[in-house]
Amino acid sequence: MNKSDLVDMISDKANIKKRDAIAAIDAIVKKIILSLKKGERVELRGFGVFNVKVVKERVGINPKTCEKISIPPKKSVVFKIGKEFKAKLNINDTNINL
């Protein structure tokens, strides 16, 4: 599935125009990103939780020169699947009611 498939499904299920579905998806993604940038946890009940994880600074090796280099810390996003989502994911029926 890609964004276009998601837009088509939302516009069909919600009976709205595709441009409105695109605007809704973009607004949701933007809000999730802004919240994560602030260090906030994003919880979508029944779906899962997005959290920011800080990866510590570490020492790596340059494969060309075998020289040790310092790799700076960075932020990464982790996702923990929700119980209901996990239960639906493990059902063999592909016709899950949305």
N, CA, C and O atoms as a GROMACS GRO file, in nm:
protein
  392
    1MET      N    1   0.085  -0.117   0.000
    1MET     CA    2   0.000   0.000   0.000
    1MET      C    3   0.090   0.124   0.000
    1MET      O    4   0.194   0.127   0.065
    2ASN      N    5   0.048   0.224  -0.073
    2ASN     CA    6   0.116   0.352  -0.073
    2ASN      C    7   0.015   0.463  -0.042
    2ASN      O    8  -0.102   0.435  -0.018
    3LYS      N    9   0.061   0.586  -0.043
    3LYS     CA   10  -0.026   0.698  -0.007
    3LYS      C   11  -0.146   0.708  -0.101
    3LYS      O   12  -0.257   0.738  -0.056
    4SER      N   13  -0.126   0.683  -0.228
    4SER     CA   14  -0.234   0.690  -0.326
    4SER      C   15  -0.343   0.586  -0.295
    4SER      O   16  -0.462   0.616  -0.305
    5ASP      N   17  -0.302   0.466  -0.258
    5ASP     CA   18  -0.399   0.362  -0.220
    5ASP      C   19  -0.477   0.404  -0.096
    5ASP      O   20  -0.598   0.382  -0.088
    6LEU      N   21  -0.407   0.462   0.000
    6LEU     CA   22  -0.472   0.508   0.123
    6LEU      C   23  -0.570   0.620   0.094
    6LEU      O   24  -0.680   0.623   0.150
    7VAL      N   25  -0.532   0.713   0.009
    7VAL     CA   26  -0.622   0.823  -0.030
    7VAL      C   27  -0.748   0.768  -0.095
    7VAL      O   28  -0.858   0.811  -0.062
    8ASP      N   29  -0.732   0.673  -0.186
    8ASP     CA   30  -0.848   0.613  -0.253
    8ASP      C   31  -0.941   0.546  -0.152
    8ASP      O   32  -1.063   0.564  -0.159
    9MET      N   33  -0.885   0.470  -0.058
    9MET     CA   34  -0.967   0.400   0.040
    9MET      C   35  -1.041   0.498   0.131
    9MET      O   36  -1.160   0.481   0.158
   10ILE      N   37  -0.971   0.601   0.178
   10ILE     CA   38  -1.034   0.698   0.268
   10ILE      C   39  -1.143   0.776   0.196
   10ILE      O   40  -1.250   0.798   0.251
   11SER      N   41  -1.117   0.817   0.073
   11SER     CA   42  -1.219   0.893   0.000
   11SER      C   43  -1.343   0.808  -0.027
   11SER      O   44  -1.455   0.859  -0.024
   12ASP      N   45  -1.323   0.678  -0.053
   12ASP     CA   46  -1.437   0.588  -0.075
   12ASP      C   47  -1.513   0.562   0.055
   12ASP      O   48  -1.636   0.574   0.058
   13LYS      N   49  -1.442   0.526   0.162
   13LYS     CA   50  -1.507   0.491   0.289
   13LYS      C   51  -1.575   0.611   0.355
   13LYS      O   52  -1.683   0.598   0.411
   14ALA      N   53  -1.510   0.728   0.348
   14ALA     CA   54  -1.564   0.847   0.414
   14ALA      C   55  -1.653   0.930   0.321
   14ALA      O   56  -1.714   1.028   0.363
   15ASN      N   57  -1.661   0.888   0.195
   15ASN     CA   58  -1.742   0.958   0.096
   15ASN      C   59  -1.702   1.106   0.086
   15ASN      O   60  -1.787   1.196   0.091
   16ILE      N   61  -1.570   1.128   0.073
   16ILE     CA   62  -1.518   1.264   0.058
   16ILE      C   63  -1.433   1.270  -0.069
   16ILE      O   64  -1.397   1.168  -0.126
   17LYS      N   65  -1.400   1.392  -0.110
   17LYS     CA   66  -1.318   1.411  -0.229
   17LYS      C   67  -1.174   1.368  -0.199
   17LYS      O   68  -1.129   1.372  -0.085
   18LYS      N   69  -1.105   1.326  -0.304
   18LYS     CA   70  -0.967   1.280  -0.288
   18LYS      C   71  -0.877   1.391  -0.233
   18LYS      O   72  -0.789   1.364  -0.151
   19ARG      N   73  -0.900   1.514  -0.276
   19ARG     CA   74  -0.815   1.624  -0.225
   19ARG      C   75  -0.836   1.645  -0.076
   19ARG      O   76  -0.743   1.685  -0.006
   20ASP      N   77  -0.959   1.618  -0.026
   20ASP     CA   78  -0.985   1.629   0.118
   20ASP      C   79  -0.918   1.514   0.194
   20ASP      O   80  -0.869   1.533   0.305
   21ALA      N   81  -0.916   1.396   0.133
   21ALA     CA   82  -0.848   1.282   0.195
   21ALA      C   83  -0.697   1.308   0.201
   21ALA      O   84  -0.632   1.277   0.301
   22ILE      N   85  -0.641   1.364   0.095
   22ILE     CA   86  -0.499   1.398   0.094
   22ILE      C   87  -0.468   1.500   0.203
   22ILE      O   88  -0.369   1.487   0.275
   23ALA      N   89  -0.554   1.602   0.214
   23ALA     CA   90  -0.533   1.705   0.317
   23ALA      C   91  -0.538   1.644   0.457
   23ALA      O   92  -0.460   1.682   0.544
   24ALA      N   93  -0.630   1.550   0.479
   24ALA     CA   94  -0.642   1.486   0.610
   24ALA      C   95  -0.518   1.403   0.642
   24ALA      O   96  -0.465   1.411   0.753
   25ILE      N   97  -0.472   1.325   0.546
   25ILE     CA   98  -0.353   1.242   0.568
   25ILE      C   99  -0.232   1.330   0.595
   25ILE      O  100  -0.155   1.303   0.687
   26ASP      N  101  -0.215   1.435   0.514
   26ASP     CA  102  -0.101   1.526   0.533
   26ASP      C  103  -0.106   1.594   0.670
   26ASP      O  104  -0.002   1.611   0.734
   27ALA      N  105  -0.224   1.633   0.714
   27ALA     CA  106  -0.239   1.698   0.845
   27ALA      C  107  -0.204   1.601   0.958
   27ALA      O  108  -0.138   1.640   1.054
   28ILE      N  109  -0.247   1.476   0.946
   28ILE     CA  110  -0.215   1.376   1.048
   28ILE      C  111  -0.065   1.351   1.055
   28ILE      O  112  -0.007   1.350   1.164
   29VAL      N  113  -0.003   1.331   0.940
   29VAL     CA  114   0.141   1.305   0.937
   29VAL      C  115   0.219   1.424   0.992
   29VAL      O  116   0.314   1.407   1.068
   30LYS      N  117   0.179   1.545   0.953
   30LYS     CA  118   0.247   1.666   1.001
   30LYS      C  119   0.236   1.677   1.152
   30LYS      O  120   0.335   1.708   1.218
   31LYS      N  121   0.119   1.653   1.208
   31LYS     CA  122   0.100   1.663   1.353
   31LYS      C  123   0.181   1.557   1.427
   31LYS      O  124   0.239   1.586   1.532
   32ILE      N  125   0.187   1.435   1.373
   32ILE     CA  126   0.269   1.330   1.435
   32ILE      C  127   0.415   1.371   1.435
   32ILE      O  128   0.483   1.357   1.537
   33ILE      N  129   0.465   1.421   1.324
   33ILE     CA  130   0.605   1.464   1.315
   33ILE      C  131   0.634   1.578   1.412
   33ILE      O  132   0.734   1.574   1.483
   34LEU      N  133   0.547   1.679   1.417
   34LEU     CA  134   0.568   1.792   1.508
   34LEU      C  135   0.568   1.747   1.654
   34LEU      O  136   0.650   1.794   1.733
   35SER      N  137   0.478   1.657   1.689
   35SER     CA  138   0.472   1.606   1.826
   35SER      C  139   0.599   1.529   1.861
   35SER      O  140   0.653   1.546   1.970
   36LEU      N  141   0.646   1.446   1.770
   36LEU     CA  142   0.767   1.369   1.794
   36LEU      C  143   0.889   1.461   1.804
   36LEU      O  144   0.979   1.436   1.885
   37LYS      N  145   0.894   1.567   1.723
   37LYS     CA  146   1.004   1.663   1.730
   37LYS      C  147   1.009   1.731   1.866
   37LYS      O  148   1.117   1.767   1.914
   38LYS      N  149   0.892   1.750   1.929
   38LYS     CA  150   0.885   1.810   2.062
   38LYS      C  151   0.920   1.709   2.172
   38LYS      O  152   0.932   1.745   2.289
   39GLY      N  153   0.936   1.583   2.134
   39GLY     CA  154   0.967   1.479   2.230
   39GLY      C  155   0.842   1.416   2.292
   39GLY      O  156   0.851   1.342   2.389
   40GLU      N  157   0.726   1.447   2.234
   40GLU     CA  158   0.601   1.393   2.285
   40GLU      C  159   0.577   1.252   2.232
   40GLU      O  160   0.620   1.217   2.122
   41ARG      N  161   0.508   1.174   2.310
   41ARG     CA  162   0.466   1.040   2.271
   41ARG      C  163   0.335   1.053   2.193
   41ARG      O  164   0.248   1.131   2.232
   42VAL      N  165   0.321   0.978   2.085
   42VAL     CA  166   0.198   0.981   2.005
   42VAL      C  167   0.132   0.845   2.018
   42VAL      O  168   0.185   0.744   1.973
   43GLU      N  169   0.014   0.844   2.080
   43GLU     CA  170  -0.058   0.719   2.103
   43GLU      C  171  -0.189   0.720   2.024
   43GLU      O  172  -0.272   0.810   2.040
   44LEU      N  173  -0.205   0.620   1.941
   44LEU     CA  174  -0.329   0.601   1.865
   44LEU      C  175  -0.393   0.473   1.916
   44LEU      O  176  -0.352   0.363   1.879
   45ARG      N  177  -0.493   0.487   2.001
   45ARG     CA  178  -0.557   0.371   2.064
   45ARG      C  179  -0.601   0.270   1.959
   45ARG      O  180  -0.662   0.306   1.858
   46GLY      N  181  -0.570   0.146   1.985
   46GLY     CA  182  -0.606   0.039   1.894
   46GLY      C  183  -0.508   0.020   1.780
   46GLY      O  184  -0.516  -0.078   1.706
   47PHE      N  185  -0.414   0.114   1.765
   47PHE     CA  186  -0.315   0.105   1.658
   47PHE      C  187  -0.175   0.087   1.714
   47PHE      O  188  -0.110  -0.015   1.688
   48GLY      N  189  -0.127   0.185   1.792
   48GLY     CA  190   0.005   0.174   1.850
   48GLY      C  191   0.056   0.306   1.902
   48GLY      O  192  -0.016   0.406   1.907
   49VAL      N  193   0.183   0.305   1.943
   49VAL     CA  194   0.246   0.422   2.003
   49VAL      C  195   0.377   0.452   1.929
   49VAL      O  196   0.458   0.363   1.906
   50PHE      N  197   0.394   0.580   1.894
   50PHE     CA  198   0.519   0.628   1.835
   50PHE      C  199   0.596   0.701   1.945
   50PHE      O  200   0.538   0.782   2.018
   51ASN      N  201   0.725   0.673   1.958
   51ASN     CA  202   0.812   0.738   2.056
   51ASN      C  203   0.943   0.775   1.990
   51ASN      O  204   0.986   0.713   1.893
   52VAL      N  205   1.008   0.879   2.045
   52VAL     CA  206   1.141   0.916   1.998
   52VAL      C  207   1.244   0.848   2.087
   52VAL      O  208   1.234   0.851   2.210
   53LYS      N  209   1.340   0.787   2.024
   53LYS     CA  210   1.450   0.721   2.096
   53LYS      C  211   1.579   0.792   2.054
   53LYS      O  212   1.603   0.815   1.936
   54VAL      N  213   1.660   0.825   2.152
   54VAL     CA  214   1.788   0.888   2.123
   54VAL      C  215   1.895   0.779   2.120
   54VAL      O  216   1.916   0.707   2.218
   55VAL      N  217   1.962   0.768   2.006
   55VAL     CA  218   2.071   0.672   1.990
   55VAL      C  219   2.198   0.744   2.034
   55VAL      O  220   2.232   0.849   1.980
   56LYS      N  221   2.267   0.687   2.131
   56LYS     CA  222   2.386   0.751   2.189
   56LYS      C  223   2.500   0.761   2.088
   56LYS      O  224   2.505   0.690   1.988
   57GLU      N  225   2.591   0.854   2.118
   57GLU     CA  226   2.713   0.866   2.038
   57GLU      C  227   2.792   0.736   2.051
   57GLU      O  228   2.796   0.674   2.158
   58ARG      N  229   2.856   0.696   1.942
   58ARG     CA  230   2.931   0.571   1.946
   58ARG      C  231   3.052   0.581   1.855
   58ARG      O  232   3.064   0.673   1.774
   59VAL      N  233   3.138   0.484   1.871
   59VAL     CA  234   3.260   0.480   1.788
   59VAL      C  235   3.237   0.378   1.677
   59VAL      O  236   3.193   0.265   1.702
   60GLY      N  237   3.268   0.420   1.555
   60GLY     CA  238   3.258   0.330   1.440
   60GLY      C  239   3.391   0.322   1.370
   60GLY      O  240   3.488   0.387   1.410
   61ILE      N  241   3.396   0.242   1.267
   61ILE     CA  242   3.521   0.226   1.191
   61ILE      C  243   3.494   0.256   1.044
   61ILE      O  244   3.400   0.203   0.984
   62ASN      N  245   3.577   0.342   0.987
   62ASN     CA  246   3.570   0.373   0.845
   62ASN      C  247   3.619   0.249   0.770
   62ASN      O  248   3.735   0.210   0.786
   63PRO      N  249   3.533   0.186   0.688
   63PRO     CA  250   3.572   0.062   0.621
   63PRO      C  251   3.687   0.079   0.521
   63PRO      O  252   3.760  -0.017   0.495
   64LYS      N  253   3.705   0.198   0.465
   64LYS     CA  254   3.812   0.220   0.368
   64LYS      C  255   3.948   0.232   0.435
   64LYS      O  256   4.048   0.177   0.389
   65THR      N  257   3.951   0.308   0.548
   65THR     CA  258   4.081   0.337   0.611
   65THR      C  259   4.102   0.261   0.741
   65THR      O  260   4.212   0.265   0.798
   66CYS      N  261   4.000   0.192   0.790
   66CYS     CA  262   4.003   0.121   0.919
   66CYS      C  263   4.028   0.218   1.036
   66CYS      O  264   4.067   0.176   1.145
   67GLU      N  265   4.005   0.347   1.011
   67GLU     CA  266   4.023   0.449   1.113
   67GLU      C  267   3.898   0.455   1.201
   67GLU      O  268   3.786   0.445   1.152
   68LYS      N  269   3.918   0.473   1.332
   68LYS     CA  270   3.805   0.488   1.423
   68LYS      C  271   3.749   0.629   1.408
   68LYS      O  272   3.823   0.727   1.404
   69ILE      N  273   3.615   0.635   1.401
   69ILE     CA  274   3.548   0.765   1.389
   69ILE      C  275   3.437   0.773   1.492
   69ILE      O  276   3.384   0.672   1.537
   70SER      N  277   3.403   0.894   1.528
   70SER     CA  278   3.295   0.917   1.624
   70SER      C  279   3.165   0.938   1.546
   70SER      O  280   3.156   1.024   1.459
   71ILE      N  281   3.064   0.859   1.580
   71ILE     CA  282   2.933   0.874   1.517
   71ILE      C  283   2.845   0.951   1.616
   71ILE      O  284   2.820   0.903   1.726
   72PRO      N  285   2.797   1.070   1.576
   72PRO     CA  286   2.722   1.155   1.669
   72PRO      C  287   2.588   1.094   1.709
   72PRO      O  288   2.534   1.009   1.638
   73PRO      N  289   2.533   1.139   1.823
   73PRO     CA  290   2.400   1.090   1.863
   73PRO      C  291   2.294   1.137   1.765
   73PRO      O  292   2.310   1.239   1.698
   74LYS      N  293   2.185   1.062   1.758
   74LYS     CA  294   2.076   1.102   1.669
   74LYS      C  295   1.945   1.053   1.726
   74LYS      O  296   1.940   0.965   1.812
   75LYS      N  297   1.837   1.113   1.677
   75LYS     CA  298   1.703   1.073   1.719
   75LYS      C  299   1.647   0.974   1.618
   75LYS      O  300   1.672   0.985   1.498
   76SER      N  301   1.571   0.878   1.668
   76SER     CA  302   1.507   0.779   1.583
   76SER      C  303   1.365   0.757   1.636
   76SER      O  304   1.339   0.781   1.754
   77VAL      N  305   1.277   0.714   1.552
   77VAL     CA  306   1.138   0.688   1.592
   77VAL      C  307   1.118   0.538   1.607
   77VAL      O  308   1.157   0.459   1.521
   78VAL      N  309   1.055   0.500   1.718
   78VAL     CA  310   1.020   0.360   1.740
   78VAL      C  311   0.868   0.350   1.746
   78VAL      O  312   0.800   0.442   1.791
   79PHE      N  313   0.816   0.238   1.701
   79PHE     CA  314   0.672   0.214   1.700
   79PHE      C  315   0.644   0.085   1.774
   79PHE      O  316   0.704  -0.019   1.746
   80LYS      N  317   0.552   0.092   1.868
   80LYS     CA  318   0.508  -0.027   1.940
   80LYS      C  319   0.363  -0.054   1.902
   80LYS      O  320   0.276   0.031   1.922
   81ILE      N  321   0.339  -0.170   1.846
   81ILE     CA  322   0.207  -0.207   1.798
   81ILE      C  323   0.109  -0.221   1.914
   81ILE      O  324   0.146  -0.271   2.020
   82GLY      N  325  -0.016  -0.177   1.895
   82GLY     CA  326  -0.120  -0.189   1.996
   82GLY      C  327  -0.177  -0.330   2.001
   82GLY      O  328  -0.168  -0.406   1.904
   83LYS      N  329  -0.238  -0.364   2.115
   83LYS     CA  330  -0.293  -0.499   2.133
   83LYS      C  331  -0.400  -0.533   2.030
   83LYS      O  332  -0.400  -0.642   1.973
   84GLU      N  333  -0.493  -0.438   2.005
   84GLU     CA  334  -0.601  -0.465   1.910
   84GLU      C  335  -0.548  -0.482   1.768
   84GLU      O  336  -0.594  -0.569   1.693
   85PHE      N  337  -0.451  -0.400   1.731
   85PHE     CA  338  -0.390  -0.409   1.599
   85PHE      C  339  -0.320  -0.544   1.585
   85PHE      O  340  -0.333  -0.611   1.482
   86LYS      N  341  -0.245  -0.582   1.688
   86LYS     CA  342  -0.174  -0.709   1.685
   86LYS      C  343  -0.271  -0.826   1.671
   86LYS      O  344  -0.245  -0.920   1.596
   87ALA      N  345  -0.383  -0.819   1.743
   87ALA     CA  346  -0.484  -0.925   1.736
   87ALA      C  347  -0.543  -0.934   1.595
   87ALA      O  348  -0.560  -1.044   1.542
   88LYS      N  349  -0.574  -0.819   1.533
   88LYS     CA  350  -0.629  -0.818   1.398
   88LYS      C  351  -0.527  -0.864   1.296
   88LYS      O  352  -0.562  -0.926   1.196
   89LEU      N  353  -0.401  -0.834   1.321
   89LEU     CA  354  -0.295  -0.872   1.229
   89LEU      C  355  -0.278  -1.023   1.223
   89LEU      O  356  -0.240  -1.078   1.120
   90ASN      N  357  -0.308  -1.090   1.333
   90ASN     CA  358  -0.290  -1.234   1.341
   90ASN      C  359  -0.416  -1.313   1.306
   90ASN      O  360  -0.418  -1.436   1.320
   91ILE      N  361  -0.520  -1.245   1.261
   91ILE     CA  362  -0.642  -1.313   1.216
   91ILE      C  363  -0.623  -1.350   1.069
   91ILE      O  364  -0.572  -1.270   0.991
   92ASN      N  365  -0.664  -1.470   1.031
   92ASN     CA  366  -0.644  -1.516   0.892
   92ASN      C  367  -0.742  -1.453   0.794
   92ASN      O  368  -0.721  -1.461   0.673
   93ASP      N  369  -0.849  -1.391   0.842
   93ASP     CA  370  -0.949  -1.329   0.756
   93ASP      C  371  -0.895  -1.197   0.701
   93ASP      O  372  -0.848  -1.114   0.778
   94THR      N  373  -0.901  -1.177   0.570
   94THR     CA  374  -0.851  -1.053   0.510
   94THR      C  375  -0.960  -0.945   0.503
   94THR      O  376  -0.931  -0.832   0.466
   95ASN      N  377  -1.083  -0.978   0.538
   95ASN     CA  378  -1.194  -0.882   0.533
   95ASN      C  379  -1.222  -0.822   0.671
   95ASN      O  380  -1.330  -0.843   0.727
   96ILE      N  381  -1.125  -0.750   0.725
   96ILE     CA  382  -1.142  -0.687   0.855
   96ILE      C  383  -1.230  -0.563   0.837
   96ILE      O  384  -1.208  -0.483   0.746
   97ASN      N  385  -1.330  -0.549   0.923
   97ASN     CA  386  -1.418  -0.432   0.916
   97ASN      C  387  -1.343  -0.308   0.959
   97ASN      O  388  -1.285  -0.303   1.067
   98LEU      N  389  -1.343  -0.206   0.873
   98LEU     CA  390  -1.274  -0.081   0.903
   98LEU      C  391  -1.372   0.025   0.940
   98LEU      O  392  -1.333   0.138   0.969
   0.00000   0.00000   0.00000
